[in-house]
């Protein structure tokens, strides 16, 4: 759960002398702004001071030893295999546990020892391969390569370079092959990166499942068929999942094997670049789902045991393994691990043109306990102390510093379930430097309500509390559901609401059943109130906008390697005879109204009403008046709603409209006039007809557009 905005339990017991507080503020003056925002953090001022100083010291060390973070984060320019101006090849690796390193492949008929690397300081190895006599390269584009590692115990290991740019798997092969990617003509970007949107509307996407066919879809398919849909729906950002290469498709991209390689199962690196460039031409920001919280345990085609030791990139012993994910955990204190991960961040920004990142598994990174078995009650002591992995936190601060220094319009989002304070505050204040955090309590609340309560028992105050419970000045991405709720084993909102009737009663040629009617109306209301009240950004997982009727399940042994559920059936919303189009239309108009009115970039809403008996929620944001009637049966004539803005109001969005599968009970030509009648602590109020299970947005037409 997210940390509460009010006084945290137990904070009063924290010890921090006036002298320690003064010293912290003298050392980092910007900390005063954070403590002014949340005075309950004052006892932990020395913790913020220490965190900032660790970040600053590491940044200074990088400057002294590497010439600065700009140069340090360009590791991909020297590590791996590179063509030189003279046609030769320069190769470099970090393998501190190796006794010998060799390069083999098609180019030398797989002779394992004919091209040995020279050992350098600090566990590094290098090799120069001269060109052929005709000055052509000895290792052409598309040829297969392998590193040969002789371990300290004499074992011969075949490995893929951690810096490999392209890996692929042929036929029924279990392991990936390293392919030397050096095309004669690489993709040239035609469009510049996008400016940071004021209101971030994210379409969470997975390229492989983006077709209705039971197969792995391609980058080209996504570019040609899905990007236009996203643009039409009014989303200004896509978050691409499962791009970093992962050997196991069913891992959803969360068991990375090759960090610098774009997944070959969808196409080539050039085709991914074209996807990003095309999105930019549409004004769409492109974020990468980056996984630096852990790595696959694969060794032959992953980082594990790269140099014959378990502690090359990862912690040694139990600390190096995540017991729930069965994956390896990075040693963020290691100099070369920092180089590797920071260079990886820069690679995706520069080589592929991404506009930022959603960092996966941040909770696991932040704590030595990785969040396992922790409830995170909101007690501030949970966020400070020896259980915090400050090596990982330093890396997070460095990564955010790098991203925002290189490209100020870049966006970073933290997936953190713990609610760590200041994670989305500026680094200069001792914060983590993220732009946004995911509001992960919101989808849990909706699922809880649908699973455990009758409609008439929904608690309006509890809904509002969950939606507005976020830290002041730390931006949140609100969402009613993401890929987590779509996966098999869970159920989407549409499935919770309509279940089996989605297969039988979604035709417009048949009358509404009570289940489908309730499902369609609540689906719209849940998404709209989440969008308008829940954060400073909004996220939707692909297909959920139209109530995709099936869960998501990747091919695996348990389903006979079937692709039937590893797809998105966009054709359903294109069918004029099916009701899915209504939900799609509402999602589109909801986003496009936000584009015009800008509630996501406006200050948090003022909630004037949360009436438990009437099931009414009313609030104002961005000069709009939002009214939700969650009552399953009661409609209200001349219902008084408070407003702070006098004037004439008109309906600008009505979930009951015919084009959204509603019952057309409202006249959109009606004008509502406020009167100086105080109501619910508002100086003015107006009378509105509010049908049951309807959401309304009214705009004050006396104000400028």
C-alpha positions, 0 to 999 in steps of 0.5 A: 500500500502507499504511505498515507499522506498524514502523520505516519505511525511511529514517527514521533519515536524517531530520534534526531537531535536539533544539531543533527537536523541543522547539520543535515540542512547545512549540508544539503539546503534543498532538504528543507523543501522536502521537510517543509512538504512533510514535517514528519520526515524531520527525524530522518533528515540524517538518512536523507543527508547520508543518501544524498552524500553517497550519491554525490560521492559516487558521482564524484568518484565517477568523475575522478576515475572515468572522466564523468558520468557521460563517459562512464555511461558509454560502456557499450561503445567499447565493451562487446565487439566493434568495427574499427575505422580500418575494418578491424574489430575491437573486442572488450569484456569484463570477466574478473573470475576468468583465467582466459577469454577467447572469441570464436564463431563462424569467422574461425570455424569455431576454433575455441582458442585461436583468438585470445583476449589480452588481460588488462587491469581490474578484470578486463580483457581486450582483443583486436582482430585486424581486417582481411588483406582487402580491408574487409571485416573478418566478422561480417554482419549476421555471423554467429559468435561466442565467448570462450571462458576458461574458468579458474578451475580449468572449466571451458565455458561458452558464453554470450557477451553481456553487451551483445546487441542481437541474439536469436534462437533458431528453430527448436534450439533451447539457447539463444545464439549471439549474432554480430549486428553490424548492418551496412545501413542502419535505421536513420531516425526521421523524427525528434523525441517528444516533449514531456506531456503535461498529462501522461496517458499511457497505453501499456503494450506488449508487441508479441500479443498485439495481433488477434492471431495466435502467434507472436506479432512483430514490431512491424505489425505493431507499427502499422496496426496498433500505433494508429489505434493508440493515437485514435484512443487519445493516448500520448504515451506507450509503455513497451513491455518485454523488449529487453531479450528474455529467453522464456516468453511466458516470463512476460519479459521479466527474466532478462538474459541479454540487456542490450538486445531488443527481443528478436522474436518480434523482428530486428533492431531496425524494425524496433527503431522504426516503431519508436520513430513512427510513434514520435511522428504521431506525437506519442512518447515511448517508454521502455519497461526496464528490468534492473531489479534482477536477471535470469538465472540462465548461464549459457545465454544470460549473465549468470556465472558469466566468468565461471563465478556466481559473483561477477555481476551479482551478489555472492551467496544467498544475497545474490538470489531472489527466492520468489523470482528464482533469479539473480540480484545485481551487486549495485556497489560494484563499479563495473555493474554500475557501468553496465547498468548505467550504460544500458539506460543510455543505450536504450535512450540513444540507440533506440530513441526511447523517451524514458523508463518504467523501472520494474521491481523497485521495491525489491531493489530498495530493501534487503528483504525485497518486500517479501512478507512485508505489509508496509503499514506506512510507519516511516521506520519501514523506509529507513534503517539497515533494511534499506539497500542504499547501494541500490538506492544510490544506483536509482539516484544515478540512473535518474540523474543520468536520464534527466541530464541527458534528456530533460524531457525524459520520464521515469516511473517507479513500480514501488509497492512500499510507498517509500517517501521522497522516491519521486522527489528531486535528488537535490532534496535527497529523493530518488529522482523519479517523475512518477510512481505507480498508484498500485493500491487503486487496482487492488481496491477495485478488485476487492470491491468487485470480489467482496461487496455488493454494489449497494455496500460500496463505501464511497469514502473508502473509494475516495480515500484510496484514489486521493491517498498519495504523497503531496508533490509526488506524482502518481500514475493511476490505473484501474487495471494493468497487465497484472490483472489481465494475467491468467490466475487473475481477472480483468475488471470486465471479467469480474463484472460480466464473466461468461456473459461476455461470450453470449450477450455482447451483441447489440441485436439482443436486449441488455441483460442485467449483468451486461448492463451493470458491467458496461456502466460500472466499467466506464465509471470505474475507469473515469473516476480513476482517471480523473481523481487518482493521479497525475497520469493514467495507465491502461493495458492494451485491450482493457479499454474495450473490456477484452473478454479473455485473460492473458496466458502465454504458451507454456507446458501447462496450456500445451504451448497454446497462443490462444490467450496470448493475443489481443482481439482488437477485431471485437471492438471494430465489429459494429454488432458488438457492445465492445465498441461502446467501451472503446468509444468512451475510453477515447472520448475520456482521453480526448477530453483530458487533452482539452481540459488537462485535469491530470496536470491540474492540482489534486481535486477538491472532493465536495461530496461522498454520500454513503446512502445516495452513493454519490461522489462529486468533486472539482478539478481543472474547472470541471465538475465531476459527478458519479452516482454509483447507486445500483437503482436510485436516480435523483432529480434536482440533486444539489451539487456544490461548486466553487465556481459560479456560472453556467454549466453544460454536460461535456461527458456523459457515460449514459450516452447512446454511443457509450452503451448508455440509456440516453436519459440526459438531454445534453442541451440542458444548461445548469445555472449555479446559484449562491446557495452554499452546499457541502462547504462550497459557496455555490451549488446547482441542481442536476438530474443524475441517473443511477450508475452514471458518471457526468462531467460538467464544464463551466461555459462562462470560463475560457476554454 
